[in-house]
């Protein structure tokens, strides 16, 4: 799913929800307000530069997984505050590294490569319909605490290591989905951020450092249980 398609979907749902909320405005349905504590998880699809296979140890993220928890508190019928935290993990696509190593004139090289990980606390405003099977959309903002993958290359006379580094940045996103009986929630989110990593490479004792701004844009498809 492309980013613009997802954003168009969110916009369409927002327009539909606005119409539904206007129709409901004269009716009190406090017993149907949403809220509570939710555990959720799903798959993460890297988007844009985060998904592109690179030769300079940027991007190259594979499909990943995530889990998290959310607290939703209704401010009024059909309007709520949401606070959530997510833990994401995306393996590194090593296809370009494998091609480079295969082209080296030194035989017998091998490598190991880690994963991107991130902790993502966010909060925002959610609009929802109050029927038993309701729709919702929200906008959120927060912060990402990410770690870059570690890379090690070894072989005859060669030891190279790119250390895993921490990077932080502002993050924002939007979500849309369905809420079944304030219990089962299914939806999708788009989250964008650009943490910076001070990557340090050590080749046979010689160190070099480069600051890399890494877009970490992902589409998250999730399911959750609210208690």
C-alpha positions as CSV (number, residue, x, y, z in Angstrom):
1,X,0.0,0.0,0.0
2,X,1.4,3.4,-1.0
3,X,1.5,6.2,1.5
4,X,-0.8,8.5,-0.5
5,X,-3.4,5.7,-0.9
6,X,-3.4,5.2,2.9
7,X,-3.7,8.9,3.5
8,X,-6.6,9.2,1.0
9,X,-8.3,6.3,2.9
10,X,-7.8,8.1,6.2
11,X,-9.2,11.3,4.7
12,X,-12.2,9.5,3.4
13,X,-12.9,7.9,6.7
14,X,-12.5,11.2,8.4
15,X,-15.1,12.8,6.1
16,X,-17.5,9.9,6.8
17,X,-16.9,10.0,10.5
18,X,-17.6,13.8,10.6
19,X,-20.9,13.2,8.8
20,X,-21.8,10.4,11.3
21,X,-20.8,12.6,14.3
22,X,-23.0,15.4,13.1
23,X,-25.9,13.0,12.7
24,X,-25.3,11.7,16.2
25,X,-24.8,15.1,17.8
26,X,-28.4,15.4,19.1
27,X,-28.4,11.9,20.7
28,X,-26.8,10.9,24.0
29,X,-25.2,7.5,23.9
30,X,-22.8,7.6,26.8
31,X,-23.2,3.8,27.3
32,X,-21.5,3.3,23.9
33,X,-18.4,5.5,24.5
34,X,-15.2,3.8,23.8
35,X,-12.2,3.5,26.1
36,X,-9.9,1.3,28.1
37,X,-6.6,-0.5,28.0
38,X,-5.5,-2.4,24.9
39,X,-2.8,-4.8,23.9
40,X,-2.0,-5.0,20.2
41,X,0.5,-6.3,17.7
42,X,1.0,-6.8,14.0
43,X,3.3,-6.5,11.0
44,X,5.3,-3.4,9.9
45,X,5.8,-2.6,6.2
46,X,8.8,-0.2,5.6
47,X,8.0,2.6,3.2
48,X,10.0,5.0,1.0
49,X,13.7,5.3,1.7
50,X,13.5,3.0,4.7
51,X,12.7,0.1,2.3
52,X,15.2,0.9,-0.4
53,X,18.2,-1.5,-0.6
54,X,21.3,0.7,-0.2
55,X,25.1,0.0,-0.4
56,X,26.1,2.5,2.3
57,X,24.3,0.9,5.3
58,X,21.2,3.0,5.1
59,X,17.6,1.9,4.6
60,X,17.3,-1.7,3.5
61,X,14.6,-2.6,6.1
62,X,12.6,-5.8,5.6
63,X,9.0,-6.4,6.7
64,X,9.0,-6.4,10.5
65,X,6.9,-7.0,13.5
66,X,5.7,-4.8,16.4
67,X,3.7,-4.9,19.6
68,X,2.4,-2.4,22.1
69,X,-0.2,-1.1,24.5
70,X,-2.7,1.7,24.4
71,X,-4.8,3.7,26.8
72,X,-7.9,5.4,25.3
73,X,-10.0,7.9,27.4
74,X,-13.2,9.4,26.0
75,X,-13.5,13.1,26.4
76,X,-17.0,13.2,25.0
77,X,-19.1,10.8,22.9
78,X,-17.1,10.1,19.7
79,X,-14.0,12.0,20.8
80,X,-11.1,10.5,22.8
81,X,-7.5,10.9,23.8
82,X,-5.1,8.0,23.0
83,X,-1.7,7.3,24.5
84,X,0.3,4.3,23.3
85,X,3.7,2.8,23.1
86,X,5.1,0.5,20.4
87,X,8.2,-1.7,20.1
88,X,9.3,-2.3,16.4
89,X,11.8,-4.6,14.9
90,X,12.9,-4.8,11.3
91,X,15.6,-7.1,9.9
92,X,18.1,-5.6,7.6
93,X,18.0,-6.6,3.9
94,X,21.6,-7.8,3.4
95,X,21.3,-8.5,-0.3
96,X,23.5,-5.5,-1.3
97,X,26.1,-6.4,1.3
98,X,26.2,-10.0,0.0
99,X,26.8,-8.7,-3.6
100,X,29.6,-6.4,-2.4
101,X,31.3,-9.2,-0.4
102,X,31.0,-11.6,-3.4
103,X,32.8,-9.0,-5.6
104,X,35.7,-8.5,-3.1
105,X,39.1,-9.9,-4.3
106,X,39.6,-11.4,-0.8
107,X,38.2,-14.9,-0.5
108,X,36.7,-16.3,2.6
109,X,34.8,-13.3,3.9
110,X,31.7,-13.7,6.0
111,X,29.4,-11.3,7.7
112,X,26.6,-10.9,10.3
113,X,24.1,-8.1,10.4
114,X,21.5,-7.1,13.0
115,X,18.1,-5.4,12.9
116,X,16.6,-2.0,13.3
117,X,14.7,-1.6,16.6
118,X,12.6,1.2,17.9
119,X,10.5,2.3,20.9
120,X,7.8,4.7,19.9
121,X,5.6,6.5,22.5
122,X,2.8,8.5,20.9
123,X,-0.4,10.3,21.8
124,X,-3.2,12.0,19.9
125,X,-6.9,12.6,19.3
126,X,-9.3,9.9,18.0
127,X,-12.7,10.3,16.4
128,X,-15.0,7.3,16.4
129,X,-18.5,6.2,15.7
130,X,-20.5,4.7,18.6
131,X,-22.3,1.8,16.9
132,X,-21.4,-1.7,18.0
133,X,-19.1,-2.0,14.9
134,X,-17.6,1.4,14.7
135,X,-15.0,3.2,12.6
136,X,-12.2,5.4,13.9
137,X,-9.5,7.7,12.7
138,X,-6.8,9.5,14.6
139,X,-3.8,11.8,14.4
140,X,-0.8,11.2,16.7
141,X,2.6,12.7,17.5
142,X,5.4,11.4,19.6
143,X,9.1,10.5,19.7
144,X,11.1,7.6,18.4
145,X,14.0,6.0,20.2
146,X,15.7,3.8,17.6
147,X,18.8,1.7,17.2
148,X,20.6,0.9,13.9
149,X,21.7,-2.6,13.0
150,X,25.2,-3.8,13.8
151,X,27.4,-5.2,10.9
152,X,30.5,-7.3,11.3
153,X,32.6,-8.5,8.4
154,X,35.5,-11.0,9.0
155,X,38.0,-12.9,6.9
156,X,41.7,-13.4,6.2
157,X,43.3,-10.2,7.4
158,X,40.0,-8.3,7.5
159,X,37.9,-7.3,10.5
160,X,35.3,-4.6,9.9
161,X,32.5,-3.6,12.3
162,X,29.8,-1.0,12.1
163,X,28.5,-0.6,15.6
164,X,24.8,-0.3,16.5
165,X,24.0,3.2,17.5
166,X,21.0,5.0,19.1
167,X,19.0,7.7,17.3
168,X,16.1,9.9,18.4
169,X,13.6,12.1,16.5
170,X,10.1,13.5,16.5
171,X,7.5,11.2,15.0
172,X,4.0,11.7,13.7
173,X,1.3,9.5,12.3
174,X,-2.3,8.7,11.5
175,X,-4.5,5.6,12.0
176,X,-7.8,4.2,10.8
177,X,-9.7,1.1,11.5
178,X,-12.7,-0.6,13.0
179,X,-13.7,-1.2,16.6
180,X,-15.9,-4.1,17.4
181,X,-17.8,-3.8,20.6
182,X,-15.0,-1.9,22.3
183,X,-13.2,-5.2,22.5
184,X,-11.6,-6.2,19.1
185,X,-9.8,-3.5,17.2
186,X,-8.4,-3.9,13.7
187,X,-6.6,-1.1,11.8
188,X,-3.6,0.4,10.1
189,X,-1.3,3.2,11.0
190,X,1.3,5.2,9.1
191,X,4.2,6.5,11.1
192,X,7.0,8.8,9.9
193,X,10.3,9.8,11.6
194,X,13.9,10.7,10.7
195,X,16.3,9.7,13.5
196,X,20.0,10.5,13.1
197,X,22.7,7.9,13.8
198,X,26.4,8.6,14.4
199,X,27.6,5.4,12.7
200,X,31.1,4.3,13.6
201,X,33.0,1.9,11.3
202,X,36.1,0.1,12.6
203,X,38.3,-1.4,9.8
204,X,41.3,-3.2,11.3
205,X,41.6,-0.7,14.1
206,X,41.0,2.5,11.9
207,X,37.8,4.2,12.9
208,X,35.6,6.5,10.9
209,X,32.3,8.2,12.0
210,X,29.5,9.4,9.8
211,X,26.2,11.1,10.9
212,X,23.3,9.5,8.9
213,X,19.8,10.8,8.9
214,X,17.6,7.7,8.4
215,X,14.0,8.0,7.4
216,X,12.1,5.3,9.3
217,X,8.6,5.4,7.7
218,X,6.4,2.4,8.3
219,X,2.8,1.2,7.7
220,X,1.7,-0.8,10.7
221,X,-1.2,-3.3,10.3
222,X,-2.5,-4.3,13.7
223,X,-5.1,-6.2,15.7
224,X,-5.7,-5.6,19.4
225,X,-7.8,-6.6,22.4
226,X,-9.2,-3.9,24.6
227,X,-10.0,-4.7,28.3
